[in-house]
Amino acid sequence: MSNTNNPYLPEMATVREIIQETHNIKTFRVTLNNEARMKAFSFEPGQVGQLSIFGVGESTFVINSSPTRMDYLQFSVMQAGEVTSRLHELQVGDQIGVRAPLGNWFPYDKMKGKDVVIVGGGIGMAPLRTLLLFMLDNRDDYGKITVIYGARSPQDLTYSYEFDEWRAARDVNLVLTVDAEAPDWEHKVGLIPNILLEENPASENTVAVTCGPPIMIKFTLEALKKLGFTDENIYTTLEKRMKCGVGLCGRCNIGTSYVCVDGPVYSFAQLSKLPNEL
C-alpha cells in the first residue's frame, strides 16, 4: 500500500540502527514516525524508496529488508555523491524523509515451484537480499536456491553477518567469490561469470536474477545464455537509474521505457526490445 496520499511528500522516519557494511557502504534501518503508517506499511520484494536529506536532496534505494520482516525498513547506501555522503553522516536517532514504496517488483509468483539462481556483485546484493529473505520465509514455495555472490575483495562483501543463516536454510547453496587471492579467504577466487559457469546450475525450470555493476551483468548474462537460460527467465533491477520515482522528471528513460514507471525490475526479454543504453 502507499503510505501517503501524496507521492511527492516524504514521510518522516527515524534512523534506528546503522551497520557499516564495507568502507563505503552503510545499511540504515529506519521506522516511520507515524506508528499507524508503519504498522500498515506494505511493499513487494524489489520495490524502492526515496531517502531525503532536507536541504540537500534525495536518492533512490531498494528496500532491502523483506516484507516478511517488518520491524524496520532497511536501505543500504554506497557513498558516491552529495546526498549519499550526507546520508553516511547520519547517526542513530536522526530524522530522514522516506517516499515508498515505488516501482514494480520481482515476479516471485512466477518463480513458485521453480529453482532460483541469484547472482550478485558488490552492492548489487541489496535488492537480491530482499528476494532471498522473502523466499527463505516462504521456503516451501520454491525449489533449490543457488546464491553466487562476489566482490573485489572479502572486505567488499555486504551482509556477511547473514551468510550463516543463508547457508543453514534448506536447499540453499551459497557460493562466495572474490576477484583475487586474499589472506584467510577460504572460498572461491575468480570473476562472478566464471564461477557461475563453474557451478553450472541447470536452466530447466529455473529462474535467474542478477544485479551488480554493468560490466558484471553483461558477462553474467552471456554466461547464463551459455547455460541455457532464456531472456524470459532472467531478471535484473535498474533502480539506480531512477530519479523522481513517479515518472515526472523523465531522466530515467531507456528509449520509451521509464524505469520508475515500468521498472525497476525487468526481464532481459523486455530489455532486449529497448535501446542498448545500459
DAKAUR-V973724 format. One record per backbone hydrogen bond with DSSP energy under -0.5 kcal/mol. NH is the residue of the N-H (numbers start at 0). CO is the residue of the C=O. Records with the same first field share a line. If there is no record, write none. Layout:
# DAKAUR-V973724
NH=CO + CO
This chain:
# DAKAUR-V973724
2=99
6=4
8=5
9=7
10=97
12=95
13=30
14=93
15=13 + 28
16=28
18=26
20=18 + 24
21=24
25=76
26=18
27=74
28=16
29=27 + 72
30=13
32=11
34=32
37=33
38=34
39=35
40=36
41=0
46=43
47=101
48=60
49=98
50=48 + 58
51=96
52=56
53=51
55=52
56=52
58=50
60=48
62=46
63=61 + 73
64=73
68=65
72=29
74=27
76=25
78=23
79=77
84=80
85=81
86=82
87=83
88=84 + 85
89=86
92=14
93=90
95=12
96=51
97=10
98=49
99=97
100=47
101=47
103=262
105=44
107=105
109=106
110=106
111=107 + 108
112=140
113=110
114=204
115=143
116=206
117=115 + 145
118=116 + 208
119=117 + 147
120=210
121=149
123=120
124=121
125=122
127=123
128=124
129=125
130=126
131=127
132=128
133=129
134=130
135=131
136=132
137=134
138=135
140=137
141=138
142=113
144=170
145=115 + 143
146=144 + 172
147=117 + 145
148=146 + 174
149=119
150=176
155=152
156=153
161=158
162=159
165=161
166=162
167=163
168=164 + 165
171=168
172=144
173=171
174=146 + 172
175=173
176=148
177=187
178=150 + 151
179=151
184=181
185=183
187=175
189=177
193=190
194=190
195=191
196=192
197=193
198=194
199=195
200=195
205=202
206=114
207=232
208=116
209=234
210=118
215=212
216=212
217=213
218=214
219=215
220=216
221=217
222=218
223=219
224=220
225=221
226=222
227=224
228=223
232=229
233=230
234=207
235=265
237=263
240=237
241=238
252=249
253=256
256=253
258=251 + 256
260=257
261=257
262=257 + 258
265=235
267=230 + 233
268=230
270=266
271=267
272=269
273=270
276=274
